[in-house]
Amino acid sequence: MAERQVVVAGAGNAGLCAGIAALQAGATSVSVLEAAPKELRGGNSSLTRTMRFSWQGSPFIAALLREADKDRVEEILDGRSGYSDEQYVDDWLRVCGDQVDVALIESIVRRSTETITWMRDFGQRWAPRPTPLPGDVPIVLDGGGQSLQDRNFARFEQLGGTVFYDSAVTGFEKTADGRYLVHGSGPAFPVIADALVLASAGFEANTGLRERHLGEEWGDVKLRGVPFNEGAPLAAAVEFGADTAGNWEKCHTTPQGVELPDYMLPGQMHKSHGLARYAFPLGVVVNRDGRRFFDEDGGYSNLTYVTLGQKIQEQPGRIAFQIFDDKVVSAGSLPNGYLGDPASVTVSSIEEGARRLGIDAANLAAEIERLHSGRTEKRLDTPPFLFVPVVCGLTFTYGGLSVTPGAEVRGGGEPIDGLYAAGVIVGGLYDQGYPGGTGLMAGAVLGRVAGTSAARHSIRSRGGEARVGIVAG
């Protein structure tokens, strides 16, 4: 039976940040357990590219950029001077709903800048965002999530950490001496750890749990993420006595092109982003009945796209249509994925688009007339018109574990000794909506603190002295 100081369940960004932080804090035997095979490692983190963080001034952004882009910082920022903690918290709370842990969110935001600096110091770099939409975070991870994860794995292993693949955690228990005996399937088990960090996502890939918590209509939803997040570690923690938090009936969803496959795999980041349909504020969104069901002008798309994804799932046939006129198309405002979508149609009239895509033409015409009579700033009046069908893609679930700002898992309202959590398995961060880029950021912040705390716990339990590190915020 293997023994480790720190064991981390899950090799996404949050889990690897935990592993890196644990090694930096003085732990010498740290293992990450990953359910996926090595050739498919990376998790949902490998399919994204945005981290939302607080920042002030161009010198900070310039320090994050890859060398080739450092001289372009003023152009990249386009007049923006910063993004304060207050703005960040306001954006987060404004779109998320009431069922969130405000203190935890505020603590994540306060630590976002220092966490980004920490990631830069171990090799992460950023690049200008291609074809930004209004309100977008101006820079994204250099190489996207796939490169983020490649750099995370490299740093973790350089520090002496080990990764066990095909090793899914299915349960754990406390031993008589207060350590954790971790069970599962694969080469890593059984394993004993002084401290355990759960960073293994939610239950988004589990059809039964989706139907149980989200509703029957979510049983056959397409995943915008990987198929390995079955929720077993989350269920094991609840069985162990961990407190839950967050809205278990909601999830992160996005409007996607209808060519979205049943799930995505690491290495398909560009395909994933090519299927994103986030330019809806530039047009009108209707359902198959020809009715508008969503306020396209309700905010920047990176603050409202998840709400649109959820609402698409509630529409007839679970499909919607984004419509743009030639003013938008000819201005080059749409991302390339829109123009190359084989399911989209370009037509000379609204009625023709409705007929070709099976939309109620009379209702649609009435909706457009109401739109024009009520608001003059958005008009669909310049042919040809581009009709783009979109579906809902599920990325991750919101319900999870209750944790302190120090990433300690609560049980009975109090921290459970030696048990930590980070990433999507943490509940209380989202309720209704989702501000783009906060998932990776929260995972990094809580992963860092979880790893540091786990290492300190292990070293203290062995009578040693931990290195100084950031714990709570």
Secondary structure, 3 states (H helix, E strand, C coil): CEEEEEEEECCCHHHHHHHHHHHHCCCCCEEEECCCCHHHCCCHHHHCCCCCCCEECHHHHHHHECHHHHHHHHHHHCCCCEECHHHHHHHHHHHHCCCCCHHHHHHHHHCHHHHHHHHHHCCCCEEECCCCCCCCCCEEECCHHHHHHHHHHHHHHHCCCEEECCCEEEEEEECCCCCEEEEEECCCCCEEEEEEEECCCCCCCCHHHHHHHCCHHHCCCEECCCCCCCCHHHHHHHHHCCCEECCCCCEEEEEEECCCCCCCCCCCHHHHHHCECCCHHHCEEEECCCCCCCCCCCCCHHHHHHHHHHHHCCCHHHCEEEEECHHHHHCCCCCHHHHCCCCCEEECCHHHHHHHHCCCHHHHHHHHHHHHHHCCCCCCCCCCEEEEEEEEEEEEECCEECECCCCEEEECCEEEEEEEECHHHECCCCCCCCCCCHHHHHHHHHHHHHHHHHHHHHHHHCCCCCCCCCCCC
